[in-house]
Amino acid sequence: MADELTPETPETESEEPIKKRKNGLYPGVSDELAENMKSGWADTELHDLQPIPQATETAARRAALSARFPGDRLVIPAGNLKTRSNDTEYAFRASVEYAYLTGNQTEDGVLVLEPVASGGHKETLYLLPRSDRENGEFWLSGQGELWVGRRHSLVESEKLYGIPVSDVRELADALREATGPVRVVRGYDAGIEAALTDKVTAERDEELRVFLSEARLVKDEFEIGELQKAVDSTVRGFEDVVKVLDKAEATSERYIEGTFFLRARVEGNDVGYGSICAAGPHACTLHWVRNDGPVRSGDLLLLDAGVETLTYYTADVTRTLPINGTYSEVQKRVYDAVYDAQEAGIAAVQPGGKYRDFHDAAQRVLTERLVEWGLVEGPVERVLELGLQRRWTLHGTGHMLGMDVHDCAAARVESYVDGTLEPGMVLTVEPGLYFQADDLTVPEEYRGIGVRIEDDILVTEDGNRNLSAGLPRRSDEVEAWMASLKG
């Protein structure tokens, strides 16, 4: 990795002195070099740009936001780069609220909706302009375009996003002078928050955050299309993994993680969350993301992974696969129980139904199996009332899905978990059974077996559609699918 510009070797008496820049900011840079770097560059302004594909949808989302908070100045930041180590940064991902409303994904951006006297809001997108070649920023700053790549000009950005664009470096001062009520999405840009410190309240800001979370509960057609893209790429990623299980056996779970990650980076932006590549008893750890364990024939592989599209929409799919291609008798018993529970859960995803219905349906099936196997004393109603099945079912049966893998997390309870399903909602259905390796309450043959099956379900006008139906779920279908890929 190239180092940024550093001072040259100190001069000796025998060397001709190097002229330093008069402002002293960049030692080791001669006036001649600084002057040379200012000129001789071609005009690269792009003139034939078209609006981003979701420009119509982002405009509608901003209009809904404006209608909800008349008279308030609304400030939604993208966020800033975060240091990974010393002078390197994590890959930037704009805040979901900002990307949802603008489609822009660049660091330091801020969307401001300023109320106007006639009603509604004036929209302005504040972004960094092109690097300044006159003052040397483009080649002397570590975030200059020579180092990190070309940015869109402000004029180009207006064409892309359909919003008037201004220089973000002027925004903090403008916000300090602002009057009237202000709301800001917190947690992304400390500088912007500092400029508003005496103008905002936690309660008002939380109302803004909640509204933007609940606005994403029902997906528009663009979002549904992006989620289907994410799922389709994820299906191909799972196929990639099955094809290299022999190589994973010779290395570790990280071979699986790397294989899926390649698909995510080639066809999308990234993985939507840390891939869970849990072989053997690691499958019983719900968020196993160390992925450093062995992959052994005869064990199960619980693969929970999702591709994130270039527009930030993520899939979230889980399959529990026999590493050698065939489930053992006890593995199949557990797997089929989870499959039956998922079938019951998916059937309960219906418009007008309660959000909790699919969880209750899946939990009932799993509890019936646990009682039938003699692992917990019935009757089933007693077990459910006391929640005794949760020793082995552990988690909820699903969550909303979108730009966040656990989407709409700031929504009110009455709008989400106590709410009613509507067409356009997308959620996961993912029951599981987990028998820890050290659980002495179950027969030894069960210990170390963890099974989860997860699919992404769209609520439709007349029922539901499984977006991830391209991946087999039934145990015999999984075995046949794996055999076809390995053969």
N, C-alpha and C positions, 0 to 999 in steps of 0.2 A: 504494500500500500504506500503510495507516494506521500512524502512528508510535505507539510505546508511550508511556504517560504520562510526561511530562517536567516538570521544575519550571516553575512559572509565571514570568512576567517579574518580575525583582527589583522589590521595592517602592520607591516614592519617598516622600519626606517628606509629600507631599500626599495619599497614598492611605491608606485605613484599613488597618492591618496585618491580614494574613491569619493566623489561628491555625494553627500547624503541629501535626502529630500529635506527641504527647508522646514517642513512641519515636524520632522523628527519622528514621525509615527512608524516609518518602515526603515530601520537601519539596514545598511547594506544594499539599498536600492539607489542607484545613481539618478541624478536628474535626467540624464540622457535616456536611460532605460524607461523611466517613468513617462517621459514625453513620448518616446517611441511607442509605448503600449497604448497610447490614447487613440492612435489613428491607424488607418489602413485596414479597417474591418468592413466587410460587406454589410449591406442592409438586409437583415433577415426577417423583417416584419412579414407576418402571414396575412394574406388578404382574402383568402377564399374559405375561411372557416365557417362551418355550419354549427348551429346550436347542438348541445349534447342531446342524446336520445331522450333523456327524461326531463327536458326543459319544461314541457307542458305540465308534467306532474309536479315538479318542484315549485312552479309558479302557483299552482293550485294549493299546495301545502302552505306556502307563505301567505296566500290570501286567507286561508282558514286561521292561521296564527294571528294575522292582523285583525280579523273579525272578533277573535276571542279576547284580545287585550286592547280595546280602543283607548286612545289617549296616552298609552304607555310607550316609552322608548324601550325597544327590545334589543338585547345585545347577545349574539350567539357566536362564541369563538370556536375556531378550529382546533386550537392548541398549539403548543410549541414543541420543538425537538427536545428529546430527553437523552441525557448522557448515559451511555452504556459503560464506558470506561475511559477515563482520561479525556482524550480528544476525539473519541468516536461516539456516534449516536445510534440509538435504536432506529430501525426503520419507522418512518412516521406514518401514523394512521389518524386521520382527522376525526374529531368527535362525531359521534353518530348524529347528534342533533344538527350540527352544522352541515354535514354531508347530505342528510335527509332533505334539508331545506334549500341547498344550493347545487349539489352535485360536484362541487369543488372539493379537492382533497389535499391542498397545499398547506404547509405549516404557516402559522402566524396570521392566517386569514380570519376575518371577523365579518359576520353579517349584522347589519344594524337596520332596524325598522324604526324610523323616526316619525312620530305622529304629526299629521298636518291638520290645520284648522278646519278644513272642509270635510274631514273624516278620512279614515284609512291611514295608511302609512307611506312614507317615502322610503324605498328600499335602496340600500347602498351596500355593495360588497367591497370590503377593504382588503387589499392584497399588496404583497410586495411587488414593486415594478421590476422591470429588467435591471440587471446589475449596471451600475454607473461606470462607464469606461473613462469618463473624464477624471474622476478622483481615484481610479485604480481599484475600486471595490471588486470588480469582476474577476481580478486575478490575484489580488492581495488578501482578500477575505476568505477564510475557510469555507464560507457559505456562498462565495461568489460563483458565477456561472461557469467559469473555467474549471472549477473544482467539482461542482455538483450537477452541472447541466443547465441548459437554457430554461428560463421561466417564460411563461406567456407575458406579453406586454399587457398593460391595463386595457388598451383598446381591443386586443385579441380576446381578453377575458370577458369583456362586455358581449362580444359576439357569441362566445361559447355558452355563457350562463344566463344571458338575457336579463342582466341586472346592471345598473350603472355601477362603475368601479372607480374607487379612489385609492390613493396611497395610504396603506395602513400605518405608516410611520407618523402620520399626522393625526391619527385617531385618538390616542390617549389624551392629548391636549384638548381636543374637541370635546371629549367626554367629561373632562374636568369642568368645562364651562357649561355643560348641559344643564338645563333646568327641567322641572317636572318629574313625574314618576318614571323610574327606570327599573327594568328587570334584566338580570344577566344569568346565563347558564354558567354555573360555577364549576371550578375544579380543573379548568383547562388552560387558562391564561392568567397568571398572577399579575402581570402588568396591567391588563385591562381591568381586572378586579380592583387593583389598587387605585386606579383612576376613578373608580365609582364607589370607593369605600364609604363615603358619607351620603350616598344617594340611594342605596339599595337596602333591603331587609331580607333576612333569611326566609321569612315566610312568603314574601312575594316571589322571590326567586324559585322557591320550591314549587309554587303554583305553575310557574313557567315550565319547569322540568317535568312535572307530572303531566301537563297538557301535551308536551311533545312526546312523551312516552305513550300515552293513551292514543295519540293520533296515529301511531304505528300499529295498533291492534288489528285494524282491517287493512289489508294490502290492496294497492291498486294493480291494474293489469301489468304495468311495467315491473313492479316488484315481484309479482307472481312469476313472470317470465324469467327474471333474474334468479329467483329461487330454483326454478326448474333447471336452469343452466348449471347452477351450483350442484344440484343433485346429480345431474347427468355426468358431470365431471367426476363427482365422488364415486359413482358407480364404476367408472373406468379406473379410478384409483384403487378400488377394492379388487378389481380384476388384476391390476398390476401386481398387487401384493400376493394374491394366490399363485401367480406364475413364478414367484421367486421365493416361495416358502422353503425350498431346499437350501437356498443361499442364507436365509435367515437362520435356519437350523445350524449352519456352520459358523454363524457370527452371533447375533443377538437380536433382541426386539428392535434395536436401532436400525437394522437393515429394513425392517418393515416401515418404521417411521420415515426413513429417508426415501424409500420407494414411493410412498404416498405423497410426500412433500414435493417430489419432482413433478407429479401430475398437477398438484395445486399451483405450483409456480409456472408451469408451462401453459395451463389453461385458465388460470385465474390470478388473483392478487397474492394469495397466501393460503395457509390453512386458516379456518375460521376460529380455531382454538387449538390448544396443544393436543396433538393426537395421542389417544390412549391405545397403546399397542401391548396389551396385557396377556402374556402367555402363562399357562398353568395357574398356580394360586394367585398370581398378580391380578387375575381377573376379578378377584374378590375385593380389590382396592378400587373404590369407585373412580377416583381421579388419578390413576396410575400414569404419570407422564414422565417418569424417569426413563422408562423404556431401555433399561440396561440389563435385563434378565435373559436367561436362556430360552430358546425356542426348541421344544422337544417333541418328537413324534409320540403320539398317544395322548398328549395334552390338548387342551382347547386354547384357541387364540381369540380373545375378545378385542375386536378392533372397532373403536369409536372415533370417527374422523369425519371431517367435512372440508370441502373446497370452498373458499371464499372468492366470489367473482370480483372483477375489476371495479365493480360499483359497491362492493362491501357486503353483498348478501351471501349468507353462508348456509350450507347444508349441515345436517347433524344426523349421521346415520351410524348404526351399530349392527354388526353381525358377530356371532360367536361361532367360530369355524373349527372343525377338527383338523389339527395340523397335518395328520397323515391322510386326511380325506374321508375318514369314516368315523362316525360317532360310536363310542362304546355303548353298551346297554344302559348304564347308569347315566352317562352323558346325554344320551338320547331321551331318557326319562325326564331329566331336568329341562332339557331344551324344549321338548314338546309341551311341557307344562307352561313354560314362558310363552311359547308360540300361541297356545290356546288363550292365555291371558291377554296377549296382544290383540288377537282376533276379537275378543270381547271388547277391549278398549277401543279399537278402531271403529267397531260397529256403533259405539256410543257417541262418536263424533258426528253430530247432526245439527243443522241450523235450528235454533230455538232451544236446544238442549243446554243443560248446565255445564259449565266448564269442568266441574268436579266429577261429572258422570263417568268419563272414560277412566279416571283413576279408580273410582269405586268398583267399576266393572272388572278391571284387571286384577285388583286386589282380592276380590271375591274368588276368582278362579284360582289364583295362587294359594289362597288360604284353604280352599277345598282340597287341593293336592297335598298340602302340608299335613292336613288332618288325615287324608286317605293314606299317606305314607307313614303315619304314626309319629311324626316329628313334633307335633303339638297336639294337645288334648282338645277335642271338640266340645260342644258342637261349633260349627263354623260361625254362627252369629256371636257366640261368646268370644271367640278368638278375635273377630273383627271389632267388637265393642271394646275389648281391652287392648287392641293393637298388638297382640302377641306375635302376629305374622311378621312384624317389622324387624324382628331379629334377623330375618333372612331376605326380606324384600327391600329394606333399608331406605329407599328414596321415593319421591313422588314419581308419577308415571309419565310426566311430560312437562312441557313448557312452550311458551310462544317462541317463534323463530322468525328471524329477519336479518337486519343489519347487525344485531348482536345475536350471539348464539342463544343466550337467555334474553330474548327481546322483551321490550316494554317493562323492564324490571321496576321502574319507578311508578307504574300505574297503581291506582288505588285498588285495594282489595275488592271493593264492590264492583269495579270495572273489569277485574281480571279473574282471580281465583273464585270469587263469588258471583261472577258475571255469567252472561249467556252467550253461547257461540253464535257467530254471524258469518254469512258467506264472505269469503275473502280473508278470514283468519287462517293462519298457518301455524300448526303446532306439532310437536313430537309426541309419539306414543311409544314408550320405552320401558315396559316392565322388566324386572330382573329377579333372579334368585341367586343368592351368594352364600355359600357354605364355607366359612373361614377354615383355614388349614388347622387351626387350633381349637375348633369348636367341638367340645366333647359331648354336646347334647345331641349330636347326629351320628349315625353309623359312619364308620371310617371311610366307606366307599364314596360318601358324599363330600368328604372334606377336601378343600382346595378346588372345588368346582364353582365357577361363577359364570352365569349366563345372562346376557342382556340382548334383546332384539329391539331395534329402534328404527322407526320410519317417520318421514315428514309428511304430514297430512294436511291437505287443503280442505277447508269447509266450503262446500258448494251449495247452490240453491236447493238441491234435492238430496244432499247427503254429504259425501266426502270423496276426495280423490287422493290416492297414495302417490305422491310425487316420486317416491323412491321404489316404486313397484318393479323397476328394472333389475333389482337385486333379489334373487330368490330368498324366501323366508322359511318355508317348510323344510324339515330336516332332510327328507329324501331328495328334495329339489336342490338343496345346498350341496349335498354329496355329488349329485349328478353334474351340477354346475362346476364344482371344483375339478371333477374328473375330466370334463371337457376342456378346461383351461390348462390342466397339467398334461393332458394327452397330446 
